Amino acid sequence: MIDYNKKMEKELGDLPLSPKPKLLLHICCGPCSSYVLERLEKYFDITAYFYNPNIYPEDEYSRRLNEVKEFYKKFPQAKDVSIIETDYVIKEYFDAIEVLDHLEIELDKEKGERCRRCYKFRMEKAYNYAKENKFDYFCTSLSISPHKDSEKINIIGEEIEKNNPDGPKWLYSDFKKESGFLRSLEISKEYNLYRQDYCGCIYSFERFIKLL
């Protein structure tokens, strides 16, 4: 099993401290991005990219986005981080996971093929923005969650970079390692952040409701 955290550490160790390379960081929420910003801000000029049409319902999407905006105003490591918002078009999520052509995918458990497709289309969207705007690196905060498959995330990032050798580099990561996830919990408590009870999509939402 590849240690993606070690690969990231090696990459960070080789970076120039001035000028900082530009990193486009795909984020899914404030709590998950908190430790990631804390870990990377001294190495990169970071822009946060909020693209998550998988989130259901729209009120939940708005709540998570607004939480990011308010949190970044208070968090020292986010003081120089700008946030790129995208339109909320949930159809883009359903098109990406191809649920109408593969109805069985609705029954997938977390970390399955449906989730892999969800990682992939959001990361590709982030990559395209990073390339168009001449970023040096792209990455995602998704790997901080114990419920996300870090190997799948990094394989997707690696494939995107290999298929586009003239674009930004993929920053390998497994942010949950080295107590990264625990640190995100500490920051969330310190800043009284809203931590959602489900991943985001309608399928995780329905499972959450059944448990109530």
C-alpha positions as CSV (number, residue, x, y, z in Angstrom):
1,M,0.0,0.0,0.0
2,I,1.4,3.4,-1.0
3,D,1.9,5.9,1.7
4,Y,0.5,9.0,0.0
5,N,1.2,11.2,3.0
6,K,4.9,10.4,2.7
7,K,4.8,11.3,-1.0
8,M,3.2,14.6,-0.1
9,E,5.9,15.3,2.5
10,K,8.6,14.6,0.0
11,E,7.0,17.0,-2.5
12,L,6.6,19.7,0.1
13,G,10.3,19.3,1.1
14,D,11.4,20.1,-2.4
15,L,9.3,23.2,-2.9
16,P,10.7,26.7,-3.0
17,L,9.5,28.9,-0.1
18,S,9.6,32.0,-2.2
19,P,7.8,32.6,-4.4
20,K,5.2,30.1,-3.2
21,P,3.7,27.8,-5.9
22,K,0.0,28.3,-6.6
23,L,-2.2,25.6,-5.4
24,L,-5.9,25.1,-6.3
25,L,-7.4,23.2,-3.4
26,H,-10.8,21.6,-4.0
27,I,-12.8,21.8,-0.7
28,C,-16.0,20.2,0.4
29,C,-16.6,22.0,3.7
30,G,-15.0,24.2,6.4
31,P,-14.2,21.4,8.9
32,C,-12.5,19.2,6.3
33,S,-10.4,22.0,4.8
34,S,-9.3,23.4,8.2
35,Y,-6.4,21.1,8.9
36,V,-5.5,21.0,5.2
37,L,-5.0,24.8,5.1
38,E,-3.1,24.7,8.4
39,R,-0.8,22.0,6.9
40,L,-0.2,23.6,3.5
41,E,-0.4,27.4,3.8
42,K,3.3,27.9,4.5
43,Y,4.1,26.1,1.3
44,F,1.6,27.4,-1.2
45,D,-0.4,30.4,-2.4
46,I,-3.8,28.7,-1.9
47,T,-7.1,29.2,-3.6
48,A,-10.0,27.2,-2.3
49,Y,-12.4,25.8,-5.0
50,F,-15.9,24.9,-3.8
51,Y,-17.4,22.6,-6.4
52,N,-19.9,20.1,-4.8
53,P,-23.1,19.7,-6.8
54,N,-23.4,16.3,-5.1
55,I,-24.6,17.9,-1.9
56,Y,-28.3,17.4,-1.1
57,P,-30.5,19.3,-0.5
58,E,-29.6,22.8,-1.7
59,D,-30.1,24.3,1.7
60,E,-27.4,22.0,3.0
61,Y,-25.1,23.1,0.1
62,S,-25.7,26.7,1.0
63,R,-25.1,26.1,4.7
64,R,-21.7,24.4,4.0
65,L,-20.6,27.1,1.6
66,N,-21.6,29.9,4.1
67,E,-19.8,28.1,6.9
68,V,-16.6,28.1,4.7
69,K,-16.9,31.8,4.1
70,E,-17.4,32.7,7.8
71,F,-14.8,30.3,9.0
72,Y,-12.1,31.6,6.6
73,K,-12.6,35.2,7.9
74,K,-11.6,34.0,11.4
75,F,-9.0,31.3,10.7
76,P,-5.4,32.7,10.5
77,Q,-4.2,30.2,8.0
78,A,-7.1,31.2,5.6
79,K,-6.5,35.0,5.8
80,D,-4.9,35.0,2.3
81,V,-7.1,32.3,0.8
82,S,-9.7,33.3,-1.8
83,I,-12.8,31.1,-2.4
84,I,-14.0,30.2,-5.9
85,E,-17.7,29.5,-5.9
86,T,-19.5,27.6,-8.6
87,D,-23.2,27.3,-9.5
88,Y,-25.2,24.6,-7.7
89,V,-26.4,22.3,-10.5
90,I,-27.2,18.9,-9.0
91,K,-27.9,17.4,-12.4
92,E,-24.1,17.5,-13.0
93,Y,-23.7,15.1,-10.1
94,F,-26.3,12.6,-11.4
95,D,-24.9,12.9,-14.9
96,A,-21.4,12.2,-13.6
97,I,-22.3,9.1,-11.7
98,E,-24.5,7.9,-14.6
99,V,-27.2,6.7,-12.2
100,L,-29.9,6.5,-14.9
101,D,-27.8,4.0,-16.9
102,H,-26.7,2.0,-13.9
103,L,-29.5,2.0,-11.3
104,E,-27.7,-0.5,-9.2
105,I,-25.2,2.1,-8.3
106,E,-27.7,3.7,-5.9
107,L,-27.2,0.7,-3.6
108,D,-23.4,1.2,-3.4
109,K,-21.9,1.5,0.1
110,E,-19.7,4.5,0.9
111,K,-16.2,4.2,-0.8
112,G,-17.7,2.2,-3.6
113,E,-17.9,2.9,-7.4
114,R,-20.5,5.7,-7.0
115,C,-18.2,7.6,-4.6
116,R,-15.2,7.0,-6.9
117,R,-17.2,8.7,-9.8
118,C,-18.1,11.5,-7.4
119,Y,-14.5,12.1,-6.5
120,K,-13.5,12.0,-10.2
121,F,-15.8,14.5,-11.7
122,R,-15.2,17.1,-8.9
123,M,-11.4,16.7,-9.2
124,E,-11.6,17.0,-13.0
125,K,-13.6,20.2,-12.7
126,A,-11.0,21.5,-10.2
127,Y,-8.1,20.5,-12.5
128,N,-9.7,22.3,-15.5
129,Y,-10.0,25.5,-13.5
130,A,-6.4,25.1,-12.3
131,K,-5.1,24.6,-15.8
132,E,-7.1,27.5,-17.3
133,N,-5.8,29.8,-14.5
134,K,-2.2,28.6,-14.6
135,F,-1.9,27.0,-11.1
136,D,1.2,25.0,-10.4
137,Y,-0.6,22.3,-8.4
138,F,-4.1,21.0,-7.7
139,C,-5.4,18.9,-4.8
140,T,-8.5,18.1,-2.7
141,S,-9.3,18.0,0.9
142,L,-11.4,14.9,0.5
143,S,-8.7,12.5,1.8
144,I,-8.9,13.9,5.3
145,S,-12.1,12.0,5.9
146,P,-12.0,8.4,7.2
147,H,-15.0,7.7,5.1
148,K,-13.2,8.6,1.8
149,D,-10.9,6.2,-0.1
150,S,-7.5,7.9,-0.3
151,E,-6.1,5.4,-2.7
152,K,-8.9,6.0,-5.2
153,I,-8.5,9.8,-4.8
154,N,-4.8,9.7,-5.4
155,I,-5.1,7.3,-8.4
156,I,-7.6,9.7,-10.0
157,G,-5.3,12.7,-9.4
158,E,-2.3,10.8,-10.8
159,E,-4.3,9.8,-13.9
160,I,-5.4,13.4,-14.5
161,E,-1.8,14.6,-14.3
162,K,-0.5,11.9,-16.6
163,N,-3.2,12.6,-19.2
164,N,-2.3,16.3,-19.1
165,P,1.5,16.6,-18.8
166,D,1.4,20.4,-19.6
167,G,-1.0,21.2,-16.8
168,P,-0.7,21.6,-13.0
169,K,0.8,18.8,-10.9
170,W,-1.3,16.6,-8.6
171,L,-0.3,17.0,-5.0
172,Y,-0.5,13.5,-3.4
173,S,-2.1,13.5,0.0
174,D,-3.7,11.5,2.8
175,F,-4.6,14.3,5.1
176,K,-6.2,12.0,7.7
177,K,-2.7,10.6,8.5
178,E,-0.4,12.0,11.2
179,S,-3.6,12.8,13.3
180,G,-4.8,15.2,10.6
181,F,-8.4,14.1,11.0
182,L,-8.2,14.5,14.8
183,R,-6.7,17.9,14.3
184,S,-9.6,18.9,12.1
185,L,-12.0,17.9,15.0
186,E,-10.0,20.1,17.4
187,I,-10.2,23.1,15.0
188,S,-13.9,22.5,14.5
189,K,-14.5,22.6,18.2
190,E,-12.3,25.7,18.7
191,Y,-14.3,27.6,16.1
192,N,-17.6,26.0,16.8
193,L,-18.0,24.8,13.2
194,Y,-21.0,23.0,11.8
195,R,-20.0,19.4,11.2
196,Q,-22.5,17.7,9.0
197,D,-23.9,14.2,9.9
198,Y,-23.6,12.8,6.4
199,C,-21.2,12.9,3.5
200,G,-23.4,15.1,1.3
201,C,-25.2,13.2,-1.5
202,I,-28.8,12.2,-1.5
203,Y,-27.9,8.5,-0.9
204,S,-25.9,9.3,2.3
205,F,-28.6,11.7,3.4
206,E,-31.3,8.9,3.1
207,R,-29.1,6.5,5.1
208,F,-28.7,9.1,7.8
209,I,-32.4,9.8,8.0
210,K,-33.1,6.0,8.4
211,L,-30.8,6.0,11.4
212,L,-32.7,8.7,13.2
